[in-house]
Amino acid sequence: MTLAEIQAKLETGVEGSTVTMEGDGCNCSTLVVSPVFVGMSLLARQKMVLAAVRADIDSGELHALSIKARTPEEMT
């Protein structure tokens, strides 16, 4: 799985998001910035991001994903 494929799934799965990826295809990290995270706990944000790639994690195609989930306001 490529970083571009993971990024596309995250951008589709998290409404209004901007996604930045680092690493290689099976072990990577991501920064997901979306206004949908406003008022959500860090755990709820991570669960939302993980839900977008759950099938890939379950299949073993994606081994590890480090997640930072932020609102646009938290980036300024």
C-alpha positions as CSV (number, residue, x, y, z in Angstrom):
1,M,0.0,0.0,0.0
2,T,1.4,3.4,-1.0
3,L,1.3,6.6,1.0
4,A,-0.8,8.1,-1.7
5,E,-3.4,5.3,-1.3
6,I,-3.5,5.7,2.5
7,Q,-3.8,9.5,2.1
8,A,-6.7,9.2,-0.4
9,K,-8.6,6.8,2.0
10,L,-8.1,9.2,5.0
11,E,-9.2,12.2,3.0
12,T,-12.3,10.4,1.9
13,G,-13.0,9.0,5.4
14,V,-12.5,12.2,7.3
15,E,-14.7,15.0,6.0
16,G,-13.0,18.2,5.0
17,S,-9.6,16.9,5.9
18,T,-6.1,17.8,4.8
19,V,-3.8,14.8,5.2
20,T,0.0,14.7,5.3
21,M,1.8,11.4,5.2
22,E,5.4,10.3,6.2
23,G,7.1,6.9,6.2
24,D,6.7,3.9,4.0
25,G,3.6,2.1,2.9
26,C,3.2,-0.4,5.8
27,N,4.6,1.7,8.7
28,C,3.7,5.4,8.5
29,S,2.6,8.5,10.3
30,T,-0.1,10.9,9.4
31,L,-1.3,14.4,10.3
32,V,-5.0,14.8,9.6
33,V,-6.4,18.3,9.9
34,S,-10.2,18.7,9.8
35,P,-12.8,21.0,11.2
36,V,-14.9,17.9,12.0
37,F,-12.6,17.3,15.0
38,V,-13.8,20.4,16.8
39,G,-15.2,19.4,20.2
40,M,-14.0,15.8,19.8
41,S,-11.7,14.1,22.3
42,L,-8.3,12.9,21.1
43,L,-9.5,9.3,21.3
44,A,-12.6,10.0,19.2
45,R,-10.5,11.7,16.6
46,Q,-8.1,8.7,16.4
47,K,-11.0,6.3,16.2
48,M,-12.5,8.3,13.3
49,V,-9.1,8.3,11.4
50,L,-8.6,4.6,12.1
51,A,-12.1,3.7,10.8
52,A,-11.1,5.0,7.4
53,V,-8.3,2.4,7.1
54,R,-9.6,-0.4,9.4
55,A,-9.9,-2.9,6.5
56,D,-6.3,-2.4,5.6
57,I,-5.1,-2.8,9.1
58,D,-7.3,-5.9,9.6
59,S,-5.9,-7.4,6.3
60,G,-2.3,-6.7,7.4
61,E,-1.7,-4.5,4.4
62,L,-1.2,-1.5,6.7
63,H,0.9,-2.6,9.8
64,A,1.2,0.6,11.8
65,L,-0.2,4.1,11.6
66,S,0.8,6.9,13.9
67,I,-1.9,9.5,14.0
68,K,-2.0,13.2,14.9
69,A,-5.5,14.6,14.4
70,R,-5.9,18.3,14.8
71,T,-8.5,21.1,14.1
72,P,-7.4,23.9,11.7
73,E,-7.3,26.2,14.8
74,E,-4.9,23.9,16.5
75,M,-2.5,24.3,13.6
76,T,-2.1,28.1,14.0
